[in-house]
Amino acid sequence: MEQTVLVTGGAGYVGSVVCEHLLDAGHSVICLDTLAHGQAGPLHLCAQPAFEFVRGDARDEATLKPLVARCDAILPLAAVVGAPACDRDPGLATALNLEAIRLLNRLRSPRQLVVYPTTNSGYGTRSGAVECTEDTPLEPISHYGRTKVAAEALLLAAPNTVTLRFATMFGSSPRMRTDLLVNHFVHTAVTDGYLVVFEKEFRRNFIHVRDAADAILHCLAHPQQMVGRAYNAGLDDANLSKEQLAAEVRKQVPGFYVHFAPIGADPDKRDYIVSNRRLREAGFFARRSLQDGIRELIRCYRMLPRGSLGNG
């Protein structure tokens, strides 16, 4: 069924891909973004009659209220993403990651579906021997994790919400990010040829950004059996340590040198295995492999001049 979908942060790394997939599926898209990072925006979508771009802030009620009134479903993607970015400006992170969600939840009607993308970093520093399910207690250790966990709880306490606890994403996007772990490893392999890795045994789960977009579309298509619950979203065969990830990159970038430092700490302390069984049982399977994603990223980085990518 065709819907009008409001995507806040729709020009971002995830949002620009999600908007494309929504349009391909026959939906109408209202993309709200400030373009705060200086990017041109999703220009590749402007030829589509069902695409509308609004330059504005997801924290601004005067901007948000009329857009919410026009839509059937809402994807709140506008956020300060990642622990380092949130630590640099915790006030902005709280305002955008939590207070903007509170505002959105107040403005929407109970009939409007919200599919909220959050993060599995809410599981904190649990041992890699522990398989985290959606019933695992949430113990976020970063300001980023705390704001996302609080926003998820707020939305799940309201009607007509599905939340997706995404694994670490990878893959190319019109709004590229090189700070994500797979993207960073491949970028470093292609541009520098060497990498120093701390805490090589730490594990995490991964998902391609286009699988993440497809998971969101799956929720839009099947809300009746999914609302009111959280779902881990990742690749079932991609619970890898940083050492294993580096080995996968090295297979495709000959000569890539990786030094595993015995002393030092990674600021991201995530170390756990994630179960995506609940989402599989709801009918969605991530299908883009890590190996294909690495090949894609190599093509992406070899196409671009040095210094052309920022993380913002």
C-alpha positions as CSV (number, residue, x, y, z in Angstrom):
1,M,0.0,0.0,0.0
2,E,1.4,3.4,-1.0
3,Q,2.0,5.7,1.9
4,T,3.3,9.2,2.5
5,V,6.4,8.9,4.6
6,L,8.2,11.7,6.5
7,V,11.9,11.0,6.9
8,T,13.7,13.3,9.2
9,G,17.5,13.4,8.6
10,G,16.6,12.1,5.1
11,A,19.8,13.5,3.5
12,G,22.1,11.5,5.9
13,Y,24.1,8.3,5.4
14,V,21.0,6.1,6.1
15,G,18.3,8.6,5.1
16,S,19.5,9.1,1.6
17,V,19.4,5.4,0.9
18,V,16.0,4.9,2.7
19,C,14.4,7.7,0.7
20,E,15.6,6.0,-2.5
21,H,14.2,2.6,-1.5
22,L,10.9,4.2,-0.4
23,L,10.4,5.8,-3.8
24,D,11.4,2.6,-5.6
25,A,8.6,0.9,-3.6
26,G,6.0,3.4,-4.7
27,H,5.8,5.6,-1.6
28,S,5.7,9.4,-1.5
29,V,8.6,10.9,0.5
30,I,8.9,14.1,2.5
31,C,12.6,14.5,3.3
32,L,13.4,16.9,6.2
33,D,17.1,17.8,6.7
34,T,19.1,20.8,7.7
35,L,22.1,19.9,5.4
36,A,24.2,20.9,8.4
37,H,27.3,19.0,7.1
38,G,27.5,21.1,3.9
39,Q,26.3,18.2,1.7
40,A,24.3,18.9,-1.5
41,G,21.5,16.7,-0.4
42,P,19.9,13.8,-2.2
43,L,20.1,15.3,-5.7
44,H,19.7,11.9,-7.3
45,L,16.1,11.8,-6.1
46,C,14.9,15.2,-7.4
47,A,13.7,13.8,-10.7
48,Q,11.1,11.7,-8.8
49,P,7.7,13.5,-8.6
50,A,6.9,11.7,-5.3
51,F,9.9,13.2,-3.6
52,E,9.8,16.5,-1.7
53,F,12.7,18.1,0.2
54,V,12.2,20.5,3.1
55,R,15.2,22.2,4.6
56,G,14.5,22.4,8.2
57,D,15.2,21.2,11.8
58,A,13.6,18.2,13.3
59,R,13.6,20.1,16.7
60,D,11.5,22.9,15.3
61,E,7.8,22.4,16.1
62,A,6.7,25.1,13.6
63,T,8.5,23.1,10.8
64,L,7.6,19.7,12.0
65,K,3.9,20.0,12.8
66,P,2.5,20.6,9.3
67,L,4.7,17.8,7.9
68,V,3.6,15.3,10.4
69,A,0.0,16.2,9.6
70,R,0.5,15.2,6.0
71,C,2.1,11.8,6.5
72,D,1.0,8.2,7.1
73,A,4.3,7.0,8.6
74,I,7.3,8.6,10.2
75,L,11.0,7.6,10.1
76,P,12.9,9.7,12.7
77,L,16.5,9.4,11.3
78,A,17.7,12.9,12.3
79,A,20.3,12.3,15.1
80,V,23.8,12.9,16.4
81,V,25.2,9.5,15.6
82,G,28.0,7.7,17.5
83,A,29.7,8.1,20.8
84,P,32.5,10.5,19.8
85,A,30.1,12.9,18.0
86,C,27.7,12.9,21.0
87,D,30.6,13.5,23.5
88,R,31.7,16.5,21.5
89,D,28.3,18.2,21.9
90,P,26.1,16.3,24.5
91,G,23.6,19.1,24.6
92,L,22.9,18.9,20.9
93,A,22.8,15.1,21.1
94,T,20.2,15.2,23.9
95,A,18.1,17.8,22.0
96,L,18.2,15.9,18.7
97,N,18.3,12.2,19.8
98,L,15.8,12.5,22.6
99,E,13.9,15.8,22.9
100,A,13.1,15.9,19.1
101,I,11.7,12.4,19.5
102,R,9.6,13.5,22.4
103,L,8.3,16.4,20.3
104,L,7.5,14.1,17.3
105,N,5.7,11.7,19.5
106,R,3.5,14.5,20.9
107,L,2.7,15.8,17.5
108,R,1.7,12.5,15.8
109,S,-1.6,10.8,16.0
110,P,-2.0,7.2,17.3
111,R,-2.8,6.1,13.7
112,Q,0.6,7.2,12.4
113,L,3.2,4.5,12.4
114,V,6.7,5.3,13.6
115,V,9.6,3.0,12.6
116,Y,12.5,4.1,14.8
117,P,16.0,3.2,14.0
118,T,18.1,2.8,17.1
119,T,21.3,1.0,17.9
120,N,22.4,-2.3,19.4
121,S,25.1,-0.4,21.3
122,G,22.5,-0.1,24.0
123,Y,23.6,-3.6,25.1
124,G,26.7,-1.9,26.5
125,T,29.9,-3.9,27.3
126,R,28.4,-7.4,27.6
127,S,30.9,-10.2,27.0
128,G,31.3,-11.5,23.5
129,A,30.3,-14.9,24.9
130,V,26.8,-13.6,25.5
131,E,24.2,-13.7,22.8
132,C,22.1,-10.5,23.1
133,T,18.4,-10.8,22.3
134,E,15.8,-8.1,22.5
135,D,15.1,-9.3,26.1
136,T,18.8,-8.7,27.2
137,P,18.9,-5.8,29.7
138,L,20.0,-2.5,28.1
139,E,23.1,-1.1,29.7
140,P,24.4,1.8,27.5
141,I,27.7,3.2,28.5
142,S,27.8,6.2,26.2
143,H,25.8,9.4,26.0
144,Y,24.8,8.3,22.5
145,G,23.6,4.9,23.7
146,R,21.7,6.5,26.6
147,T,19.8,9.0,24.5
148,K,18.8,6.4,21.9
149,V,17.7,3.9,24.6
150,A,15.6,6.6,26.3
151,A,14.0,7.6,23.0
152,E,13.2,4.0,22.2
153,A,11.5,3.5,25.5
154,L,9.5,6.6,25.1
155,L,8.2,5.5,21.6
156,L,7.5,1.9,22.7
157,A,5.4,3.2,25.5
158,A,3.2,4.9,22.9
159,P,1.0,3.1,20.3
160,N,2.0,2.1,16.7
161,T,5.8,2.0,17.0
162,V,8.4,-0.5,15.7
163,T,12.0,0.0,16.7
164,L,15.0,-1.5,14.9
165,R,18.2,-2.0,16.9
166,F,20.6,-1.8,14.0
167,A,24.0,-3.5,14.0
168,T,27.0,-1.4,12.8
169,M,26.3,-0.4,9.3
170,F,28.5,-0.6,6.2
171,G,28.3,0.2,2.5
172,S,28.3,3.2,0.2
173,S,25.8,6.0,0.4
174,P,25.3,9.4,-1.3
175,R,26.1,10.8,2.1
176,M,29.2,8.7,2.9
177,R,30.6,8.0,6.3
178,T,34.1,6.6,6.9
179,D,34.0,6.4,10.7
180,L,31.8,3.2,10.7
181,L,34.0,0.2,11.5
182,V,33.9,-1.7,8.2
183,N,33.9,1.5,6.1
184,H,36.9,2.8,8.1
185,F,38.9,-0.4,7.8
186,V,38.4,-0.5,4.0
187,H,39.0,3.2,3.6
188,T,42.3,2.9,5.5
189,A,43.3,-0.2,3.6
190,V,42.7,1.6,0.2
191,T,44.2,5.0,1.1
192,D,46.9,4.3,3.7
193,G,47.6,0.6,3.4
194,Y,48.1,0.0,7.1
195,L,45.9,0.1,10.3
196,V,46.5,-0.1,14.1
197,V,43.8,-2.0,15.9
198,F,43.2,-2.0,19.6
199,E,41.3,-4.8,21.5
200,K,41.2,-7.1,18.4
201,E,39.0,-9.6,20.1
202,F,36.0,-7.3,20.6
203,R,33.1,-8.5,18.6
204,R,30.1,-6.8,17.0
205,N,27.4,-7.4,14.5
206,F,27.1,-5.7,11.0
207,I,24.5,-4.9,8.4
208,H,24.6,-3.3,5.0
209,V,23.0,0.2,4.8
210,R,20.7,-1.0,2.0
211,D,19.6,-4.0,4.1
212,A,18.9,-1.5,6.9
213,A,16.7,0.5,4.5
214,D,14.9,-2.7,3.4
215,A,14.3,-3.7,7.0
216,I,12.5,-0.3,7.5
217,L,10.4,-0.9,4.4
218,H,9.5,-4.4,5.8
219,C,8.2,-2.8,9.0
220,L,6.1,-0.3,7.0
221,A,4.6,-3.2,5.0
222,H,3.9,-5.4,8.0
223,P,3.0,-3.2,11.0
224,Q,0.1,-5.3,12.4
225,Q,2.4,-8.1,13.5
226,M,5.4,-5.9,14.4
227,V,4.2,-2.9,16.4
228,G,5.0,-2.6,20.0
229,R,8.3,-4.5,19.9
230,A,12.0,-3.9,19.3
231,Y,14.0,-6.0,16.7
232,N,17.7,-6.6,16.4
233,A,18.7,-6.0,12.8
234,G,21.9,-7.4,11.5
235,L,23.6,-10.1,9.3
236,D,23.3,-13.5,10.9
237,D,26.8,-14.6,9.8
238,A,28.5,-11.3,10.6
239,N,29.1,-11.4,14.3
240,L,32.9,-10.8,13.9
241,S,35.8,-9.6,16.0
242,K,37.9,-6.7,14.8
243,E,40.7,-9.2,14.0
244,Q,38.3,-11.2,11.8
245,L,37.0,-8.1,10.1
246,A,40.6,-7.0,9.3
247,A,41.3,-10.4,7.9
248,E,38.3,-10.2,5.5
249,V,39.5,-6.8,4.3
250,R,43.0,-8.1,3.8
251,K,41.7,-10.8,1.5
252,Q,40.5,-8.2,-0.9
253,V,43.3,-5.6,-0.5
254,P,46.6,-7.3,-1.0
255,G,49.4,-5.8,1.0
256,F,47.1,-4.3,3.7
257,Y,49.1,-4.3,6.9
258,V,47.3,-4.6,10.2
259,H,49.1,-4.1,13.6
260,F,47.2,-5.5,16.6
261,A,48.4,-3.3,19.5
262,P,48.6,-5.1,22.8
263,I,48.3,-1.8,24.7
264,G,45.7,0.8,24.1
265,A,41.9,1.1,24.2
266,D,39.2,1.7,21.6
267,P,36.7,4.3,22.8
268,D,33.8,2.1,21.5
269,K,33.7,-0.7,24.1
270,R,31.0,-2.9,22.4
271,D,31.7,-6.6,22.6
272,Y,28.9,-9.0,22.1
273,I,27.2,-11.4,19.8
274,V,23.7,-10.4,18.7
275,S,20.8,-12.6,17.8
276,N,18.6,-11.4,14.9
277,R,16.1,-14.3,15.3
278,R,13.1,-12.1,16.2
279,L,13.4,-10.1,12.9
280,R,13.8,-13.3,10.9
281,E,10.7,-14.7,12.4
282,A,8.9,-11.5,11.4
283,G,9.9,-12.3,7.8
284,F,13.0,-10.2,7.2
285,F,16.4,-11.5,6.3
286,A,19.5,-9.3,5.7
287,R,21.0,-10.6,2.4
288,R,24.0,-8.4,1.4
289,S,27.1,-10.1,2.6
290,L,30.1,-8.4,4.3
291,Q,32.4,-9.7,1.6
292,D,30.2,-8.0,-1.1
293,G,30.1,-4.9,0.9
294,I,33.9,-4.7,1.1
295,R,34.2,-5.1,-2.7
296,E,31.6,-2.3,-3.0
297,L,33.6,0.0,-0.7
298,I,36.8,-0.6,-2.5
299,R,35.2,0.5,-5.7
300,C,33.7,3.5,-3.9
301,Y,37.0,4.7,-2.4
302,R,39.1,4.2,-5.5
303,M,36.6,6.4,-7.4
304,L,37.0,9.4,-5.0
305,P,39.9,11.8,-4.6
306,R,41.8,11.7,-1.3
307,G,40.3,13.9,1.4
308,S,36.9,14.1,-0.3
309,L,35.0,12.2,2.4
310,G,34.0,13.6,5.8
311,N,32.1,12.1,8.7
312,G,30.2,15.0,10.2
